Amino acid sequence: MLMDLWMSLLLVWITCVPCVSMTPIAGQSKSTQSGGLLSRAKRGWVWNQMFVLEEFSGPDPILVGRLHTDLDVRNKSIKYVLAGEGAGTIFAIEPLTGNIHAMKRLDREEKAEYTLTAQVINAETDEPLEPPSEFIIKVQDINDNPPQFIKGPYRASVPEMSAVGTTVTQVTATDADDPVYGNSAKLVYSILEGQPYFSVDPNSATIKIALHGMDREMREEYLVVIQAKDMGGHMGGLSGTTTVTITLTDINDNPPKFSKNLPTGKMGGKVKANDRDIGENAKSTYNILEGDEQGMFEITTDTQTQEGILRLKRPLDYESKKAYTLKVEATNIRSEPISGGPFKDTATVKIVVEDSDEPPVFSKPIYFLEVNENAPIDTVIGAVTARDPDATGSLVRYVIDRHTDLERQFNINVNDGKITLAKPLDRETDMWHNITVTATESRNHSQISRAIVAIRVMDINDNAPEFATEYEAFLCENGKPGQVIQTVSAVDKDDPIQGHYFDYRLVPEMLNNPNFTIKNNQDNSISVLAKHDTFRRQKQEMYFLPIIVTDNGNPPMSSTNTLTIRVCGCSKDGIVQSCNVEAYVLPIGLSMGALIAILACIILLLVIVVLFVTLRRHKNEPLIIKDDEDVRENIIRYDDEGGGEEDTEAFDIATLQNPDGINGYLPRKDIKPDLQFMPRAGQHSGPNGVDVDEFINVRLHEADNDPTAPPYDSIQIYGYEGRGSIAGSLSSLETASSDSDQNYDYLREWGPRFRRLGELYSVGESDRET
C-alpha cells in the first residue's frame, strides 16, 4: 500500500506540474518605471490541471505547481498573487517564483477540488500587469475509506424447499473514495459465512439459494456474513462486512399424522393430528367417516390447539350400547402443489360408554295442574312421576322444595307423588303457584332430580262487586230536573268465564226517593239523575244515595255502596264554582263580591304600611363634592358607610405603661444609675387605676433626658401653612438648595397620570420672579 502511494505521488509530480508562460498582447501599452511605453501582444498561459494527493503530509509544504508568465524575466519587478478558495489558508504562492504550495493535509471526501485565481502585478506599485486567470486544483484520491453497508444488518425470508438459484435478497455497500480514479471504490462481494446454503454474486451482491431441499422443519433460520472489498478485491484493499438473517417460511409440505397408539376415549374426548408445518399450513379439519350411523357424536376443531373435540349430539344409554368405534379423518385446510399429497390422515377412535348411577327422570319437565279456590283441604290436585333410568331400578321418593312453598300450602306423597292441598287458596290473592318437586333415589340420596309444578287456582264467585272508585258527585243548585249528576261503574275481583254483568238498584227504603233516580246505561254502568231543581245549600248541603250492585255469578254476590252528592253553586253554563265557602258566608249577609272587596282592602293596607316603614328607615346622606383642585396633603377624606368601628377596645392606655415605671421612672440599662428613685408612698394603683396625667409627665421627662434618643426632627408632622411661608427648613439636615432651584417641568411630559404631581412640584412664573 505504501508503494502504491509513492508511485501515485511520483506520477503527479512528473506529469501535472504546470508551466505557465505569458507573452505581451498587441495593441496595449503600459508605462514602465522609466516612463516609456511598452506594447504587449495577447498573453498566453500554458499549463495543465494541477493535482495534489490527499492525506499527504511532510515536514515542508507540498509543491502543487508553478505559475509562469512571459513578463517574468527574473528582474524581480513582478510578483504573483493568488485568490479564491483556500487562498492564503490552504494554498500559498511564492510571489517571485509563482510556486504554489499546499499548507495542510487535504481530504478528497471533504472537498474534491478548489477553484483559484492567479494574477501578475507590479512588485512596486501593486498595479495588475495581466488580467486574472482562473484555474482548478483537484485533490487526487487514495484508498483511505473502507466499504460500508449503510442499511445493515439485513433480514430476509424465502420459502422452504425453494429451487437452487432462487433470489433471497440483495445487499448494497458504499465506498466514499473516488469511483472514477483508480479502483479505490470498485467493490467485490463474497460470502464469509452461510455456505453451502447460500451464495452471493460478486458484482451485484445478490444472495441466492445454493442448496436444494432446505426444510424449515429441520432448520428455520440461517445467519449469512457478506464481505465487500474495494480495489477490485485485490490484496491491499479495504473491506467491510454485514450480516443477513434469512428465515425459511413454511409451506404445506407435511400432512397431519395421528399417533399410532391413540388411546381409548370417553365421551367428550379429544384427538389430535400432529402437523410439522406452522401457521395456516398446520390447520386441519376433522370429520367422522364411519361408526356413527345413529348420529350420536359430532367433532369440531379447536382453533387454538388444532385438536378435534368429540361431543355428544344425543344422550347415550349404557343399557342399549356399551361402546362405539369411530373412524376419524384429519385434513389440511391448505394444500401446496409443490409438495404433492395427500394432506390427510385417518385414525380409529374407540369410545366406551361407562355405566353410571343416573338421577331419576321425571316423565315431564313441567307439570300443569288446576284446583278450585274453594277446594277443601287434602284435595288431590294431581301427581308427578319419575323413574330410575339405571338397570337396578331403585325406588324414587318425592319431596316439595319448601323454598318454593314458604306458606306450606301443598303436600306430596313421598311414594306415589300425589300433590294435595294443605291450606285454602284464594285466586284473588295468587292465581298461580309454582313449586319445585325433587325426586331422590332411595338407595343413593345424592342422585336428585327436580321438576317444576305450576298450579293454577280456578275462580269461583266469592267476591261481591263494588264501586270502581270512591265517587263524590256535585249537584248544581240551578240545575234542571233530569240532569246527570254522576256516572257510576263497578268492578269485581272474580273472573267468570262468561264475563261480568252488574245489576244496579236502589235500596228498598230509597225506591221512592223524591230527589234522585238511576238509569242503566247497558254497559255495566248507571247514571244518577236529579228529580227536581229546588236543591239549596242552606237547606241541605250533602245527600247520601245507597246503591246495591249485584253480579251474575253462581251464586250471585251483591254489595251496597253509598254515593255522596254535594250541592254546589254553579255558573249559568253549569260549571261548579263553589261548594263550601258561600254556604257559610251568605247566612251572615255577605256576598262573594263583598268578601273579595274586603280581602283586597286588607292587602292594600298592608302594602301601604310596609312602604311607610321602609321610607321612614331610609336616611338621606349629604352629597360630598370633591374638589379635584384641592391638593393639600393634610386633608384626608373617609367614606365611612357603617355605624362606626365595632372594636371599641382597639387602644388601651394601660398597655403603654411599663410595670417597672409605675413608681416614677424607668431604669436605664445602658449606664449605671447615679440616683435610685425611691417609690412614692401611698401610690399603689395598678394598671387599671393608673393616673394618666402623671404617666405622661414621667414619659416626657424620660424622653427629654435620654442622651441616646435620635433628634426630635427625625419624625415631624406640620400642618399646611400656605404658599410662600417665611419659615425656612425646620430640619437639622438643612440643605443649601431651595425648591426654586429644582425644575420639575419634566413631570408634565410623562402623561396625564403625572399631571397632578407636576402641578404640585412645578413653580409658576410669579414665584420665580419673587
Beta strands, then each sheet from edge to edge (+ up, - down):
strand 1: 28-31
strand 2: 37-40
strand 3: 50-53
strand 4: 62-66
strand 5: 78-84
strand 6: 91-93
strand 7: 99-102
strand 8: 113-122
strand 9: 133-140
strand 10: 154-159
strand 11: 167-170
strand 12: 188-193
strand 13: 198-200
strand 14: 206-209
strand 15: 221-229
strand 16: 239-249
strand 17: 257-258
strand 18: 270-274
strand 19: 284-290
strand 20: 297-301
strand 21: 307-312
strand 22: 323-332
strand 23: 344-352
strand 24: 361-362
strand 25: 366-372
strand 26: 380-383
strand 27: 386-387
strand 28: 396-400
strand 29: 410-412
strand 30: 418-421
strand 31: 432-441
strand 32: 448-458
strand 33: 466-467
strand 34: 472-476
strand 35: 484-491
strand 36: 503-506
strand 37: 516-520
strand 38: 525-530
strand 39: 542-550
strand 40: 558-570
strand 41: 576-578
sheet 1: 1+ 2-
sheet 2: 3+ 9+ 8- 5+
sheet 3: 4+ 7- 6+
sheet 4: 10+ 16+ 15- 12+
sheet 5: 11+ 14- 13+
sheet 6: 17+ 18- 21+ 20-
sheet 7: 19+ 22- 23+
sheet 8: 24+ 27-
sheet 9: 25+ 32+ 31- 28+
sheet 10: 26+ 30- 29+
sheet 11: 33+ 35- 38+ 37-
sheet 12: 34+ 40+ 39- 36+
sheet 13: 34+ 40+ 41-
end
